Amino acid sequence: MRERPIDAVPRSALMILALGLILQITWHASQLQRLAKAEDLPQPPSLSALRIASFGEPIALAKALMLYLQAFNNQPGISIPFRKLDYGRVQSWLDRVLQLDPPGQYPLLAASRLYGEVADETRQRQMLEFVYQRFFDDPNRRWPWLAHAAVTAKHHLKDLPLARKYAQAIRLNATGSEVPSWAKQMEVFILEDMDELESAKVLIGGLLQSGQISDAHEIHFLEERLKEMEAKAKPR
């Protein structure tokens, strides 16, 4: 069968075809626009409601809640930058997961390494403070995330007093044998960066005398560092 040329098609039929095509494109665009509308992160359910919903498996539910939270920024037709999320609600979800699974580490990892590394200083500080506050509930297990917070405060926020605050908290509270010496010594090097040489010297002396450092190589390292600081502090 021979195809009819376009000229042979009645103008009215062409207009109807074009109108139908326009309507279809408009409908699809409106659907995409509707799907791509970002939803706000809701408040988490109460702890009591979650305990009931867990059916005796709070750890499994905690993991599911973390998956929900992490996936929330990827909604149908749109990807929401972390910095656009309501961090007050993000913090509430992280806190709720920790309440369900106190030994769990992932909420603090997410706070320090995921939500705490956005290009937004206010949100960064909020996440670091969250890690700091929750550190005290279990210092000997949660020190890695506060150590990372100290590094973030020092190198990204350029806030040495804040970095020292976090490092000092580790030294004073994370006293278990499983906490490595370098974590307990972070405050020394931050004080040195702050030109607080006298304070750094006193702290090194305290660490050496306290018996917290038992490795011979680490003791030698600190003794040499102390000598360097004393030499640096001498007037020329």
C-alpha positions as CSV (number, residue, x, y, z in Angstrom):
1,M,0.0,0.0,0.0
2,R,1.3,3.4,-1.0
3,E,1.9,6.0,1.7
4,R,0.0,9.2,1.2
5,P,2.1,12.4,1.2
6,I,1.7,14.8,4.1
7,D,0.2,17.3,1.8
8,A,-2.8,15.0,1.3
9,V,-3.7,14.9,5.0
10,P,-6.4,17.3,5.8
11,R,-5.3,20.4,7.7
12,S,-7.8,19.8,10.4
13,A,-6.4,16.3,11.1
14,L,-2.9,17.7,11.3
15,M,-4.1,20.3,13.8
16,I,-5.7,17.6,16.0
17,L,-2.5,15.5,15.9
18,A,-0.4,18.5,16.9
19,L,-2.8,19.5,19.7
20,G,-2.7,15.9,21.0
21,L,1.1,15.9,20.9
22,I,1.2,19.2,22.8
23,L,-1.3,17.9,25.4
24,Q,0.7,14.7,25.9
25,I,4.0,16.6,26.4
26,T,2.3,19.0,28.8
27,W,0.8,16.1,30.8
28,H,4.2,14.3,31.1
29,A,5.9,17.5,32.1
30,S,3.4,18.2,34.8
31,Q,3.8,14.6,36.1
32,L,7.6,15.0,36.3
33,Q,7.2,18.3,38.1
34,R,4.8,16.8,40.6
35,L,7.1,13.8,41.2
36,A,10.1,16.0,41.5
37,K,8.7,18.1,44.3
38,A,10.9,17.7,47.3
39,E,9.3,16.4,50.5
40,D,10.4,17.5,53.9
41,L,12.0,15.0,56.2
42,P,9.4,14.2,58.9
43,Q,10.0,14.0,62.6
44,P,10.9,10.5,63.7
45,P,8.3,8.4,65.6
46,S,8.5,8.3,69.3
47,L,10.9,5.8,70.9
48,S,8.0,4.0,72.6
49,A,6.2,3.6,69.2
50,L,9.3,2.3,67.6
51,R,9.9,-0.2,70.3
52,I,6.4,-1.6,69.8
53,A,6.9,-1.6,66.0
54,S,10.2,-3.5,66.3
55,F,8.5,-6.7,67.7
56,G,11.5,-7.3,69.9
57,E,14.1,-6.6,67.2
58,P,15.2,-3.0,67.9
59,I,18.6,-3.5,66.2
60,A,17.0,-4.6,62.9
61,L,14.6,-1.7,63.1
62,A,17.5,0.7,63.8
63,K,19.3,-0.5,60.6
64,A,16.1,0.0,58.6
65,L,15.7,3.5,59.9
66,M,19.2,4.4,58.9
67,L,18.6,3.1,55.4
68,Y,15.4,5.2,55.3
69,L,17.3,8.3,56.4
70,Q,20.2,7.9,54.0
71,A,17.8,7.3,51.1
72,F,15.6,10.2,51.9
73,N,17.6,12.7,49.8
74,N,17.0,10.6,46.7
75,Q,13.3,11.1,45.9
76,P,11.5,10.3,42.7
77,G,12.7,12.7,40.0
78,I,15.0,14.7,42.3
79,S,18.1,14.4,44.4
80,I,18.2,16.7,47.4
81,P,21.7,17.9,48.6
82,F,22.4,17.1,52.2
83,R,22.8,20.8,53.0
84,K,19.1,21.3,52.0
85,L,17.8,18.9,54.6
86,D,16.5,20.0,58.0
87,Y,19.4,19.1,60.2
88,G,17.4,19.4,63.3
89,R,15.3,16.5,62.0
90,V,18.3,14.6,60.7
91,Q,19.8,14.8,64.2
92,S,16.5,13.6,65.7
93,W,16.6,10.5,63.4
94,L,20.2,9.8,64.3
95,D,19.5,10.1,68.0
96,R,16.5,7.8,67.7
97,V,18.5,5.1,66.0
98,L,21.1,5.4,68.8
99,Q,18.4,5.0,71.4
100,L,17.2,1.8,69.7
101,D,20.7,0.4,69.3
102,P,23.1,2.1,71.8
103,P,26.2,0.0,70.9
104,G,25.6,0.8,67.2
105,Q,28.3,3.0,65.6
106,Y,26.7,3.9,62.2
107,P,24.7,7.0,63.3
108,L,27.8,8.7,64.6
109,L,29.8,7.6,61.5
110,A,27.0,9.2,59.4
111,A,27.0,12.3,61.5
112,S,30.8,12.8,61.3
113,R,31.6,11.5,57.9
114,L,28.4,12.0,55.8
115,Y,26.2,14.8,57.1
116,G,29.2,16.5,58.9
117,E,31.1,17.0,55.7
118,V,28.7,19.2,53.8
119,A,29.8,22.6,52.5
120,D,27.8,24.4,55.2
121,E,29.6,25.5,58.4
122,T,26.5,25.8,60.5
123,R,25.4,22.3,59.6
124,Q,28.9,20.9,60.1
125,R,29.1,22.4,63.6
126,Q,25.7,21.0,64.4
127,M,26.7,17.5,63.5
128,L,30.1,17.7,65.3
129,E,28.4,18.9,68.4
130,F,25.9,16.0,68.2
131,V,28.9,13.6,68.0
132,Y,30.5,15.3,71.0
133,Q,27.4,15.1,73.1
134,R,26.8,11.4,72.3
135,F,30.4,10.5,72.9
136,F,30.0,10.8,76.6
137,D,27.4,8.0,76.7
138,D,30.1,5.4,75.7
139,P,33.5,7.1,75.4
140,N,35.6,3.9,74.9
141,R,33.5,2.9,71.9
142,R,32.6,6.2,70.4
143,W,36.0,7.9,70.5
144,P,36.8,7.4,66.7
145,W,34.0,9.7,65.7
146,L,35.0,12.4,68.1
147,A,38.6,12.1,66.9
148,H,37.3,12.6,63.3
149,A,35.3,15.6,64.6
150,A,38.5,17.0,66.0
151,V,40.3,16.6,62.7
152,T,37.3,18.3,60.9
153,A,37.3,21.2,63.3
154,K,41.0,21.7,62.9
155,H,41.4,21.3,59.1
156,H,38.0,22.2,57.7
157,L,36.6,24.7,60.1
158,K,40.0,26.1,61.1
159,D,38.8,26.2,64.7
160,L,41.6,25.0,66.9
161,P,39.9,25.7,70.2
162,L,37.0,23.5,69.1
163,A,39.4,20.8,68.0
164,R,41.1,21.0,71.3
165,K,37.8,20.7,73.2
166,Y,37.1,17.4,71.3
167,A,40.6,16.1,71.8
168,Q,40.6,16.9,75.5
169,A,37.3,15.0,75.9
170,I,38.9,11.9,74.4
171,R,42.0,12.2,76.7
172,L,39.9,12.6,79.8
173,N,37.1,10.2,79.1
174,A,38.2,7.5,76.7
175,T,40.6,5.9,79.1
176,G,40.1,2.2,78.2
177,S,43.0,0.1,77.1
178,E,41.4,-0.4,73.7
179,V,41.8,3.4,73.0
180,P,45.0,3.9,71.1
181,S,47.7,6.3,72.4
182,W,47.6,8.5,69.4
183,A,43.9,9.4,70.2
184,K,44.8,10.3,73.7
185,Q,47.7,12.4,72.5
186,M,45.8,14.5,69.9
187,E,45.4,17.4,72.3
188,V,49.2,17.8,72.6
189,F,49.6,18.5,68.9
190,I,46.6,20.8,68.7
191,L,48.1,22.8,71.6
192,E,51.3,23.0,69.7
193,D,49.4,24.3,66.6
194,M,47.8,26.9,68.9
195,D,51.3,28.0,70.1
196,E,50.3,26.9,73.5
197,L,53.7,25.3,74.1
198,E,53.7,25.5,77.9
199,S,50.3,23.8,78.0
200,A,51.5,21.1,75.6
201,K,54.6,20.5,77.7
202,V,52.6,20.1,80.8
203,L,50.3,17.7,79.1
204,I,53.1,15.6,77.7
205,G,54.6,15.5,81.2
206,G,51.3,14.4,82.6
207,L,50.9,11.6,80.1
208,L,54.4,10.3,80.8
209,Q,53.9,10.3,84.5
210,S,50.4,8.9,84.5
211,G,51.4,5.6,83.1
212,Q,48.8,5.8,80.4
213,I,51.6,5.4,77.8
214,S,53.3,2.1,78.2
215,D,54.9,1.5,74.8
216,A,58.6,2.3,74.9
217,H,58.6,3.7,71.4
218,E,55.7,6.1,72.2
219,I,57.4,7.1,75.4
220,H,60.6,7.9,73.5
221,F,58.6,9.8,70.9
222,L,56.9,12.0,73.5
223,E,60.2,12.6,75.4
224,E,61.8,13.8,72.2
225,R,58.8,16.0,71.4
226,L,59.0,17.5,74.8
227,K,62.7,18.3,74.3
228,E,61.8,20.0,71.0
229,M,59.1,22.1,72.6
230,E,61.5,23.1,75.4
231,A,64.1,24.2,72.9
232,K,61.5,26.1,70.9
233,A,60.2,27.8,74.0
234,K,63.7,29.1,75.0
235,P,64.4,32.7,74.1
236,R,67.0,33.2,71.5
